[in-house]
Amino acid sequence: MDPKLVEVTQVFDRFKAAYTRNDLQTCSNLLTELKVMLTKFPSLPPLFQQSPNAVQELMIARDIYEHAVVLSVKAEDQDAFERDFFQLKPYYTDICGIIPPSPQEYPILGLNLLRLLVQNRIAEFHTELELLPSSALENSCIKHAVELEQSFMEGAYNRVLSARQSVPHETYVYFMDLLAKTVRDEIAGCSEKAYEYLSIADAKQILMFSSIKELSDYIAEEHPKWKITNGCVFFQEAKDSAPCKEIPSLQLINQTLSYAKELERIV
Amino acid sequence: MDVDTATSAVQVSTKHTFPELEIYCYLLVLIFLIDQKKYEEAKACSSLSIARLKNLNRRTIDVLASRLYFYYSYSYELTNSLAEIRRNLLSLHRMATLRRDELGQETLLNLLLRNYLHYNLYDQAEKLRSKAPRFEAHSNQQFCRYLFYLGKIRTIQLEYTDAKESLLQAARKAPVTARGFRIQCNKWAVIVRLLLGEIPERTVFMQKGMKKALEPYFELTNAVRIGDLELFRSVADKFSDIFNSDRTHNLIVRLRHNVIRTGLRNISIAYSRISLVDVAKKLRMDSPNPVADAESIVAKAIRDGAIDATIDHANGWMVSKETGDVYSTNDPQSAFDSRIAFCLNMHNEAVKALRFPPTSHKKEKESAEKRRERQQQEQELAKHIAEDDDDDF
């Protein structure tokens, strides 16, 4: 066996030991070391050189990056997640003919979809989704993310929140918690427009707070315009599209002048 | 075998003929092979021709070369091995850019976009498209293709307004004979318009020769127009094979949200007050907690401005607001303004797009010279007359 490969395997074993101990600091140190070592393998992307050890090298590299992605979720570092995911992606898309598909593939792709959803990058979400074959959409991890996006777009926020109970993988919880915060802000924004007032108990339930204290803190912090009187939360009434009494003369003059100018060019 | 003899014969003769002729022969052989469905041979022949092209640097070949690029890519597409030539196409595109071969650039950019989209690589396609140099289009066909690919990319990235514009323009500019292309454009345009909340007119589906191909999309439009989730689901199931092969399945999944919106809008127009239980029933929502879902969906629709209503949580009602007098606001004025702006813009675009036959300005110049001559003659004549007049005295 190639000495370089042996070395990487040894370090990776130490990494995995630290990983099961949940020793994040050691993990990230070892990971940096591993990534530097991986650069010495010629068969990895983007070179793809044919070498006798290509299959083993690719397998271990993919395994390392998969661990790196999960580690970044554990460390709650979204930027690291994005970096590691992009390093991992070619292993899923470009070399599926050389090594067998990884069992981790769909959970990680689903995790990435969820991340895009949390960061509200819907366009990228759909771009990633198009890359998946239709058979992948049946996978529980992918399906979870797709259904979440749908409920989110429709406004069925209850379904988004209840999906937290049915996460297909433990790593999903971190992003689901982030999503819950986004959902709360969305609900607050919708309620403001849809209701004139809500009783405090109802508001607490709709905005998913466990106590009235939390609710009033949230209102004071995020929506100082809301008023609490007589046990009800009053939302500031929107007063747009009221009949206008004034004629916007300056704007009208501008428009008319521009029509005149254009017409002069035509005639 | 065919290929070898054909191409080697051509190569021998190159010593004493023009390379243009050689390339033209390659092109003819290639088209012949594709016509005869000998795709493997066509692939080999096209690869040889491209290798030969790379060694030639003559501006006179550019037009023929752009044709050859197309059939090169086409033969690989027919054998389902487009990914192999991506690197080659990229280097050809780079070469065309360096040589300022604009027709070649145009063709190759489209082929690359097609190549990426074939594998659903929308991200890469968009990155290439936005960075590639743009210039006035030389070929109408290539420009149509470009617009179509652009529309597809924008649809996937949720820029529906821009997508609609490109797709409709592509459908309009395409020649009448390109039926398949126009059908594709129309399919995508219908979906994009539905996603925008518009309902395409019936005439779109009744165009000559497209009626059958557009039928699934017609039924889909109908379901969205009525706002019936059940009907929508059954249409999506019924034609799922077609939608999958058109690769529009994911877009149709996105439409669900629009169906709900339309249904909700119909309800809010028809009823001044309705309980949320009934809303959930009318929308035929299938979820464990339909009323709570209906409430939050209604709330979101209100916030997005799809319906004008309020919710009475204590009683569980949705109360539609009275529609005010629109003519007391500035809305009609701004609508009128945007329409005028559209018309003026259309006129300006039309003026810009006017084309003149290539030699027409020369004629004008000649006539100007002639006029000058004529004027000179007239002046001389006048002088003579004047002199004659002087002599009389």
Chai-1 contact restraints between the chains, C-beta under 6 A:
chainA,res_idxA,chainB,res_idxB,connection_type,confidence,min_distance_angstrom,max_distance_angstrom,comment,restraint_id
A,A123,B,Q157,contact,1.0,0.0,6.0,A-B,restraint_1
A,A123,B,L158,contact,1.0,0.0,6.0,A-B,restraint_2
A,H126,B,I156,contact,1.0,0.0,6.0,A-B,restraint_3
A,T127,B,Y122,contact,1.0,0.0,6.0,A-B,restraint_4
A,T127,B,D123,contact,1.0,0.0,6.0,A-B,restraint_5
A,T127,B,I156,contact,1.0,0.0,6.0,A-B,restraint_6
A,L129,B,N250,contact,1.0,0.0,6.0,A-B,restraint_7
A,E130,B,N120,contact,1.0,0.0,6.0,A-B,restraint_8
A,E130,B,Y122,contact,1.0,0.0,6.0,A-B,restraint_9
A,E130,B,I156,contact,1.0,0.0,6.0,A-B,restraint_10
A,L131,B,N120,contact,1.0,0.0,6.0,A-B,restraint_11
A,M153,B,H257,contact,1.0,0.0,6.0,A-B,restraint_12
A,E154,B,H257,contact,1.0,0.0,6.0,A-B,restraint_13
A,E154,B,I260,contact,1.0,0.0,6.0,A-B,restraint_14
A,E154,B,I297,contact,1.0,0.0,6.0,A-B,restraint_15
A,G155,B,S296,contact,1.0,0.0,6.0,A-B,restraint_16
A,G155,B,I297,contact,1.0,0.0,6.0,A-B,restraint_17
A,G155,B,K300,contact,1.0,0.0,6.0,A-B,restraint_18
A,A156,B,D293,contact,1.0,0.0,6.0,A-B,restraint_19
A,A156,B,I297,contact,1.0,0.0,6.0,A-B,restraint_20
A,Y157,B,S296,contact,1.0,0.0,6.0,A-B,restraint_21
A,N158,B,N289,contact,1.0,0.0,6.0,A-B,restraint_22
A,N158,B,A292,contact,1.0,0.0,6.0,A-B,restraint_23
A,N158,B,D293,contact,1.0,0.0,6.0,A-B,restraint_24
A,C190,B,A299,contact,1.0,0.0,6.0,A-B,restraint_25
A,C190,B,K300,contact,1.0,0.0,6.0,A-B,restraint_26
A,C190,B,R303,contact,1.0,0.0,6.0,A-B,restraint_27
A,K193,B,I302,contact,1.0,0.0,6.0,A-B,restraint_28
A,K193,B,R303,contact,1.0,0.0,6.0,A-B,restraint_29
A,A194,B,A299,contact,1.0,0.0,6.0,A-B,restraint_30
A,A194,B,I302,contact,1.0,0.0,6.0,A-B,restraint_31
A,A194,B,I311,contact,1.0,0.0,6.0,A-B,restraint_32
A,Y195,B,I311,contact,1.0,0.0,6.0,A-B,restraint_33
A,L198,B,H313,contact,1.0,0.0,6.0,A-B,restraint_34
A,D202,B,H313,contact,1.0,0.0,6.0,A-B,restraint_35
A,S241,B,T329,contact,1.0,0.0,6.0,A-B,restraint_36
A,P243,B,S328,contact,1.0,0.0,6.0,A-B,restraint_37
A,P243,B,T329,contact,1.0,0.0,6.0,A-B,restraint_38
A,C244,B,T329,contact,1.0,0.0,6.0,A-B,restraint_39
A,C244,B,N330,contact,1.0,0.0,6.0,A-B,restraint_40
A,Q255,B,D337,contact,1.0,0.0,6.0,A-B,restraint_41
A,E262,B,L344,contact,1.0,0.0,6.0,A-B,restraint_42
